[in-house]
Amino acid sequence: MRTPTLEGRHFIDSLDLSPAEYDSLFSLAERIKGKPEKFSSCCTGRLMATLFYEPSTRTRLSFEAAMLRLGGRVLTVADPATSSVAKGESLADTIRTVASYSDLIVIRHPKEGAARLAALFSPVPLINGGDGAREHPTQTLTDLFTIKTYKGRLDGLTVAFCGDLRYGRTVHSLIKALARHEGMRFILISPEELRLPERVKDEVRALGEGIELAETTRMEDGLAEADVLYMTRIQKERFFNEEDYLRLRDSYVLTREKLSLAKEDLIVMHPLPRVTEIAYEVDEDRRAIYFEQARLGMWARMALIARLLGVA
């Protein structure tokens, strides 16, 4: 079967890639993971620019580690206060300028739609590293690769999402990508104030025939049935009122006792960072795979970079 070509494309939304294109990336990521030395010079002479207008540890370092492991180099702006943005430069002008120095751009921005706007002005491939509460497609790439690695498939699964489903861009991206696979069932666990937005639920229902969406405010209601538990933190930075955040931040805490209700082959995922929503005692449970999930993200991003640059 012919390998789908991604060379020169942007990656802004989790639906920008078809299921076949995701599968092709997973196959490449597995090959890179198995024999990284074979790919250690495929990006020699290439430069990747990372523009992060929001704090990040895993996404930025994962991308930078990925590019360096492929033999490329990295230019980074991790603090917009030190860039010309502080002087009032527009996003369009920033992107045009940075593209003249680099072969690939990764951007994270607090405003929804900023990555799509940036892509309009970028002559080089541009990757959305997270925009506001809307999208985080490379976390979805990581998450799908993790589920495929541990479950062997992306269909016929019951996936429970727990925590901040209103502002959680990782949830919005992942649930849409999973909805394109057959036999999916989703359990949405959140406080009433942080339920999955109706627009996202409408998109999910439109993407998959017979998709089941069950909503509950109790974590225990979803644990027994789930094949995958996707935990998220209550995001302080998305709240306008600190009192609301403080009231909701400890709504769900996964403990060893609660995990005893779950299947033996459950996998517990988290995009990280963790705050209080997973007790440290859970780290010792073999079903807790969130740190391996972060590591798999590096291999997945290596595959994405290589394909967008047309070097693998």
N, C-alpha and C positions, 0 to 999 in steps of 0.2 A: 504494500500500500504506500502511496506517495506521502512523504512527510509534509504536513502543512507548513507553508512558509509564513513567517511572521516578520521578516526583515523589513525594517523601516517603519513599522507600525507603532502607534501609541497604545498604551494600556491604561485606560482611565476608569473603566467600569468592569465589574466582574463578569458581565455578559458580553464584553468585547471579544472574548474567546469562546469558541464553540466547545462542546464536550470533547470532540475529536482533537481539537487543538490543545486542550488541557491534557488529554491522554498522551499526546505526543511529547509535551513538556515533562510529564511524569516519567516517561520512558527515558528521556534524556537525563533528567535529574538522577534516576537510578544508575545510569551508566557513569555519570560524573561521580556520584557517591561511591560507586564500586571501584573506579580507577581514576581518582582525581588527577594523577600525574599526566594522564593522556590529554587533559584539557588545561594544563597549567600555563600554557603559552598562547592559547587561542585568541586572547584579547591583547596581546603584546602590541604596543603602539596606540592603543585606544584609551580615551579618557572619559570617565563618567563624572558628571557634576551632580552633587546632592544639595538641594535647596530645601532646608527645613525651617519653616516659619512657625513650627510648633515643637515642643520638646519631644525627643525620641531617643531611646537607647537601642532597642532591638531592631527596629526597621532600618534605621540609618546604619548601624554597625553591621547588620546582616548584609545590606547592599554593598557596603564598602568592603567587607570581608569577601563577599562573592566576587566582586570585580578584581580585587587583589589576587585571589586564588586562581582567577582566570588569566593572570599575567598583565592585567590592565592597571591603570592608575586612576586616582580619585582627586577631584577638586570638591571642596565642601564649604557650604555656608550653613553653619548650625545655629547661628544667632543673627537674625535679621537686623538687630540693632547695630551690628558692625558692618552692614552692607549699605549700598546706596538706597535701599528701601527707606532707611532712616532719613534720607534726604528728600523723600517724596517720589522716588522713581516708580513708574507704573510696572505692574506685573508683566505686561506685554514687552516693555523695553528691557526688563531684566532678562526675560526668556530669550529674546533676540540676541542680547549680548552674550549670555552664558552659552548659547548654542554655537556661537562663533568660536568658542574655546574648547568645546567638548563634542563627543560623538553620541552621547546619551545623557538624558537628564532625569533625575528622580526628584519629585517635589512633594512636600507635605505642607498643607495650608489650612488655617482654621476656618476659612470660608467655604461653604458648600459651592461646588461648581468651579472653584478656582483652577483645579487641574484641567478641566475641559477647556476653560478659557485659555490657559497657558498653552495647551496643545495646538490651538489655532495659530499661534505665533511661533511654534517651534519647528524648524526644518529638520531636526534630528528626533529620533524616537524619544517620547516622554512618558514616564511611568508615574502614576498616581500613588504616592506613598501615604495617602490618607487626606481627605478633604472634609473638614467639619464633621458633622454627624452623618454624612451621606455614604461614602464609599471608602473601602480599603481593599482594593482588588488583589494586591500581592499577599495580604494576609489570607485572603480566600484561597489563593494559589497554594500557600503553605498549608492551610487547613484541609483542603481537598487532598493534597498529597499525603498528609498525615493520616486521614481517614482511610484512604486507599491502601496505605502501607500497613496499617493495623487491622483493617477489616477486609481487605482484599476486594472491595467493591464500593461503589457509590450509589447503589440503588437498593431498594427494599429495606431501608433503615429507619429506625425511630430516633430522631435527634431532638434532645431537650436543650433549649436555650434558656439560661437562667441569669437574671440580674437586670441590667440596664438595657432594655430592648428598644427603648425610645431613641436614645442618643447613640447607641452602640453601632458605629459604622462597620465594625467587623461582622456583627450579626446581620446587618442589612445586606452586605455583600455576599456572605456565605449562604444565607437561606435562599437567596435568588438563584445562585449557582446550583445548589442542591435540588431545587425545585424542578430542574430540567431532567432529572433522573426518575425512573419509574418506581412506583410503590413507596414513595417517601411519606413519612408522617412526622409532623413537627409538634412538640409540646412547648408552649411558650409560658415560662414561669417568671412573673415579675409583679411588682406592686402595680396597682391600678394606674398610678401617675406615670409609670415607665413602661407601659405596654407598647408593643410593636405598632408603629404608625399604620393607619389604615391604608395609606398609599403603598406601603411595602407589602402588606397583606394582599392587596389587590394585584400587585405585580406577581406575587408568588402564585396566586390562584390562576392567573392568566398563563403562567409558564408551564404548569403541570396539570394534566387532566386527573381529576380525582384526588388532588392534594388535600390532606387532612391537617387542619390547624386547630389544636386544642389549647385553650388558655386557662391558666390557673394562677392563684397567688401562693400556692403551697409547693415548696420544693419536693416534699415527700410524695406528692401526687404524680410526679414525673419520673422519679428515680427508678421505680421497680420495672418500668417498661422500656427505658431508654437503652439504646445501643451505644449512643454517644451523648455525653453530658458536656455542653459547652458553657462554661462559667464566664461571667464578665463582671468587672468591678462597677460600682456606682461611681460615675465620673464627676468628681467635684468641679472640674473646669467647665462642665456643660450647664451648671446651675447658676441662675441669677440670684437666688436667695439661699444663703448659707444655712438657714434654719431648715429648709426643705432637704438639703443635702444631709445634714446631721440626722434628721429624722429617718431618712431612707437608707443611709449608707450600710447599715448592718442588717438589712432585710433578710439576707440569705448568707449563711455561713455553712459551707460543706465541712462536716466533721467525719471522723472515723465511724461514729455511731450511725450517722445518716447514711453513709456509704454502705453500711451493712444491709441496707434495703435493696441495693442495686444488684444487677446481674454480675456474675463472675467475669464475664467477658466485656463488661462496660469499659469504655475509655473516657477518661476525664481530660478535657482540653480547656485551655485558657490562652487568650492572645497575649496576656501579660501586659503591664505589670499587675501583680496581685497586691491587694491591700489587706482586707480582712475577710474576704469572701471564701477563701479556702484555708482551713486550719493547717498549720505546718505539719501536724501529725499525718495528714493525708499524703504528704510527699513520699512516705515510706510504702504506700500501697502500690502494687505493680500496675494498677489501673490508672494511676496518675501519670500522664505522659506529656505534660505541658512543657517541660524543659527539653525533652526530645523533640517535641513539636517545634520549638524555637530553632533547634539545630537543623531539622529537616527544612526549615524555611530558607536557610542559607543555600542548600543544594538546589531547591526549587528556584531561587532567585538567580543562581548561576545559570541554570537552564534558560530562564527567561532572557537574561542579558545576552547570552550567546545567540539565541534565536533572533532577538530584535536587531542585533548587529550582523546577523547572517554569517556567523563564524562556526556554527555547529549544526 
